Amino acid sequence: MDSPSPFAPRGNKAELEESTTFAPKFDGNGLIPVLAMDASTREPLMLAYMNAESLRRTLELGEAVYWSRSRQEYWHKGATSGHIQRIVEIRADCDQDALILLVEQIGAGACHTGRGSCFYRRVVADKASGGAKLEFTDPGLSFDPQKVYGKAPVE
């Protein structure tokens, strides 16, 4: 069973925006989006979600613990791959409904595809079609996901 939330109740707008009270706003599913970024380079690594318990565990461990929406379970980043995200700093946005984790990415990469970052493509306007396409920005794999996971990637 999950522990009760250790976070402050949400106050008025001024309290949320101008005080030191941490009162994260979880959505209707009890989740908050979290962008993990490399603490040194500020490069985005991955986007995931936390609930109150995974955020509590993250603060306690000093390593990223997410909530896997697809598996409906806690996901200690790196437990399977060894590619742990050590917390350097956590930032909350102005209304506390999104978080940024500045992390030290330990291991070859953050993405289950074998790349250093999950953001390895950029969106480019396709003027000919009026739509868009993706272009790779990453030079390739940082690790072999088949060797790390032994099956289809799980993280």
C-alpha positions as CSV (number, residue, x, y, z in Angstrom):
1,M,0.0,0.0,0.0
2,D,1.2,3.5,-0.8
3,S,2.1,5.9,2.0
4,P,0.1,9.0,2.6
5,S,1.4,12.0,0.7
6,P,4.2,13.8,2.5
7,F,3.7,17.0,0.6
8,A,1.9,20.1,1.6
9,P,-1.8,20.7,0.7
10,R,-2.2,23.1,-2.3
11,G,-2.9,26.6,-1.2
12,N,-3.9,29.7,-3.1
13,K,-2.1,31.0,-6.2
14,A,0.2,33.3,-4.2
15,E,1.2,30.5,-1.9
16,L,2.0,28.2,-4.8
17,E,3.9,30.7,-6.8
18,E,5.7,32.8,-4.2
19,S,6.4,30.6,-1.1
20,T,8.8,27.8,-0.3
21,T,5.9,25.3,0.3
22,F,6.2,22.2,-1.9
23,A,2.7,21.2,-2.9
24,P,2.9,19.3,-6.3
25,K,-0.2,19.1,-8.4
26,F,-0.9,15.6,-9.5
27,D,-3.4,15.1,-12.4
28,G,-6.7,13.2,-12.2
29,N,-4.7,9.9,-12.4
30,G,-2.5,11.0,-9.6
31,L,0.5,11.7,-11.8
32,I,2.8,14.6,-12.5
33,P,5.0,14.9,-15.7
34,V,8.8,14.9,-15.0
35,L,11.5,15.9,-17.5
36,A,14.9,14.4,-16.7
37,M,17.8,16.5,-17.9
38,D,21.5,16.0,-17.7
39,A,22.7,18.2,-14.9
40,S,25.9,19.2,-16.7
41,T,24.8,19.7,-20.2
42,R,21.1,20.5,-19.6
43,E,20.3,18.1,-22.5
44,P,16.9,16.6,-22.2
45,L,17.1,12.8,-21.4
46,M,13.6,11.5,-21.0
47,L,10.0,12.4,-20.0
48,A,8.3,10.2,-17.5
49,Y,5.6,10.4,-14.7
50,M,5.6,10.2,-11.0
51,N,2.9,9.8,-8.4
52,A,3.2,10.9,-4.8
53,E,4.9,7.7,-3.7
54,S,7.5,7.6,-6.5
55,L,8.3,11.2,-5.8
56,R,8.7,10.4,-2.1
57,R,11.0,7.5,-3.0
58,T,13.0,9.7,-5.4
59,L,13.6,12.2,-2.6
60,E,14.5,9.4,-0.1
61,L,16.9,7.5,-2.4
62,G,18.4,10.4,-4.3
63,E,17.8,8.4,-7.5
64,A,14.9,8.7,-10.0
65,V,11.9,6.5,-9.3
66,Y,9.0,6.8,-11.8
67,W,5.6,5.4,-12.2
68,S,5.3,3.2,-15.3
69,R,1.9,3.9,-16.8
70,S,2.2,0.9,-19.2
71,R,3.2,-1.6,-16.5
72,Q,1.3,0.1,-13.6
73,E,4.3,-0.3,-11.3
74,Y,7.1,1.7,-9.7
75,W,10.2,2.0,-11.9
76,H,13.5,2.7,-10.3
77,K,15.4,4.0,-13.3
78,G,18.4,1.7,-13.9
79,A,17.2,-1.2,-11.8
80,T,17.2,-3.4,-14.9
81,S,19.8,-1.6,-17.1
82,G,22.2,-0.2,-14.5
83,H,21.7,3.2,-16.1
84,I,20.7,5.0,-12.9
85,Q,19.7,8.7,-12.7
86,R,21.3,10.2,-9.6
87,I,19.4,13.3,-8.5
88,V,21.4,16.6,-8.5
89,E,18.4,18.9,-8.2
90,I,14.7,18.9,-8.6
91,R,12.8,21.9,-9.9
92,A,9.1,22.6,-9.8
93,D,7.4,25.0,-12.3
94,C,5.4,28.0,-11.2
95,D,2.2,26.2,-10.4
96,Q,3.9,23.0,-9.4
97,D,2.2,20.8,-12.0
98,A,5.5,19.7,-13.7
99,L,9.0,18.8,-12.5
100,I,12.5,18.8,-13.9
101,L,15.0,16.4,-12.5
102,L,18.6,17.5,-13.1
103,V,20.4,14.2,-13.0
104,E,23.8,12.6,-13.3
105,Q,23.1,9.9,-15.8
106,I,25.1,6.9,-14.8
107,G,25.7,4.3,-17.5
108,A,25.5,4.4,-21.3
109,G,22.2,6.1,-21.7
110,A,18.7,7.0,-20.6
111,C,16.6,5.6,-23.5
112,H,15.4,2.0,-23.8
113,T,16.2,2.2,-27.5
114,G,20.0,2.2,-26.7
115,R,20.5,6.0,-27.1
116,G,21.8,8.5,-24.6
117,S,18.5,10.4,-24.7
118,C,15.0,9.7,-25.6
119,F,15.0,12.9,-27.6
120,Y,17.2,11.7,-30.4
121,R,15.0,13.2,-33.3
122,R,13.8,16.6,-34.1
123,V,10.6,17.6,-35.8
124,V,11.1,19.4,-39.1
125,A,8.4,21.1,-41.1
126,D,7.9,19.4,-44.5
127,K,6.9,22.3,-46.7
128,A,6.1,20.1,-49.6
129,S,3.4,18.2,-47.8
130,G,2.4,20.8,-45.2
131,G,3.1,18.3,-42.5
132,A,6.3,17.4,-40.6
133,K,8.9,14.7,-40.5
134,L,11.6,13.5,-38.0
135,E,15.3,13.9,-38.5
136,F,17.8,12.0,-36.3
137,T,20.0,14.2,-34.1
138,D,21.8,11.4,-32.3
139,P,24.8,9.7,-34.0
140,G,23.6,6.2,-33.0
141,L,23.3,3.8,-30.1
142,S,25.1,4.2,-26.8
143,F,24.5,0.6,-25.8
144,D,22.9,-2.5,-27.3
145,P,19.4,-2.8,-25.7
146,Q,19.2,-6.5,-26.6
147,K,22.3,-7.2,-24.5
148,V,21.2,-5.0,-21.6
149,Y,17.6,-6.2,-21.4
150,G,18.0,-9.6,-22.9
151,K,14.6,-9.1,-24.6
152,A,12.5,-6.3,-25.9
153,P,13.4,-3.2,-23.8
154,V,11.5,-2.7,-20.6
155,E,12.5,0.8,-19.6
